[in-house]
Amino acid sequence: MIELELVSPSTHRLRFGVSPLEEAIGAVRVILGLRGHPAYRPWLESVAEIALPIDELRAVLSGRTYITDFLSPPPEGPETTAEAQLAEIRRTPPAQVAAELAMVDADLTGLPEDPARARDLLADQMGLVWTELVSPHWPRIRATLSEDIAYRSRRLAQGGIGLALCDLHPSVRLAGDLLLVETRGRARGRLDRRGLLLLPCVFAWPGVGLMLVPPWQPSLLYPARGVARLWTGEPVPDDRLAAAFGRTKAALLVALAEPASTSELAARFGLAASTVSAHLTALRDVGLLTAGRAGHKVKYRLSDLGESLLAGLF
């Protein structure tokens, strides 16, 4: 569990950004099998024949608990470009590069020993990933990220940080002046006057990530809403899921990668609310869904078990 103390739990302590290079990192980790969502399949098929010389970058990004922060410098805001971030990577002091690479839990013996050379090599490879794997899809990705930021901004204006964060991810919650993030590690820190930068990411599913290494802006990376419909329209359930649970329950499971209420799902799938409610109750009873109140509605989403199930099938 990571505990972050908010200096002042007010709206100006929470801001939003878009990180093109986080999408590049996420894309590589999807290819490595470290992140996954059924909706990624059309994208994976579109890049399946692209072979990039990025062995060193793959090694860094194969880390299970830490994969560096300097490779995705926090953006200034929603309009930051990949080019600006790549330039910032190349400005990272060698000592910072060496310190962060030393924390990566992966075999990095293939990297140059000189941290400046390693930094520039990794920057080149990040540029390749961006150009070949992410940039062709960026308008669609960017639209999804913008919609998520608009949604969170409305909730921030309506109910402050608590409402903005309440359905962000099951592992993230606010307890008074503490932001609690369930992770494998344990740490406690205090946000400074810069507050917290929220970074929605298309290729983040199913987890969240925290950037807390100084001197970087404290940032929280989380799965953007709308990933399930990004490439395929309505999510299509895996045949194995449909065989095990029935096609309707399988479709609901895939759709609930993002929170939704019974009425929203009924409208989306053209079903009676009572039918959807019965399916949701059955899925919740076996531990695949959780339910929580968001304003006046009860929202359902995948539980940890449900996320693990879909990730395993993927």
Secondary structure, DSSP 8 states (H G I E B T S, - for coil): -EEEE-SS-SGGGEEE---HHHHHHHHHHHHTTSS--GGGHHHHHHHTT-----HHHHHHHT-SS---STTS---SSTT--HHHHHHHHHHS-HHHHHHHHHH--S--TTS-SSHHHHHHHHHHHHHHHIIIIIGGGHHHHHHHHHHHHHHHHHHHHHHHHHHHHTTT-TTEEEETTEEEE--SS-EEEE--TT-EEEEEEGGGTT--EEE-STTS--EEEEE-TTGGGTTTSS----HHHHHHH-HHHHHHHHHTTS-EEHHHHHHHHT--HHHHHHHHHHHHHTTSEEEEEETTEEEEEE-HHHHHHHHHH-
